[in-house]
Amino acid sequence: AMSTTTNDAMPPADDSMDVEDREDDIMLFLIEQLGGHGRSFARDRTRAVKRVVSEIYSPPRVTGIMRSSGVLQPGVALDLTTIDPHDGQPWDFDRPDKRVRARALLRDQNPILVVGSPACKAFCPWQAFNSQLRDPTIVRREYIRAMVHLRFTMQVYQDQIDAGLYFLHEHPAGATSWQDESVKKILAQRGVERIIG
């Protein structure tokens, strides 16, 4: 995974705090855990951060937990299993128009964190072994498709970096995707770390 972290513990709840103060504490904690600075939280908040976490290539996992807890405002989960309200169709990132709309939606919602989990099948070492036994035309088509999705994910992460926000990329440590130039470009930027574990 690519991320930034600290070892601080979540601040304890104070029964005298109102909901907005508690949300501020949680937001501070999240920002600090992601390698940010709590003192810049006020600036982040005034930059119209409306959502805390959004997900791409994932059904509502983190956003689902946030929605059910009612503590923080979740962003969107953009995945084949979720529906684009614009046209009532799934978020199929094989379609260029869906990729463009997703980036615009994420820029509009301005989530503090985007969690990306693009499919890793084409980048798996075992898949490379199996690919030798399959039709090379199909293997090549699948790889090109996977690269479109991987590079789209890196564009979303670059949008986050450019906005001074955060991302978490989920891919197996042994995936060959880590060697792609678009991934290396993101990894080389200040404040981006690769964490294995």
Disulfide bonds with the S-S distance in Angstrom:
none
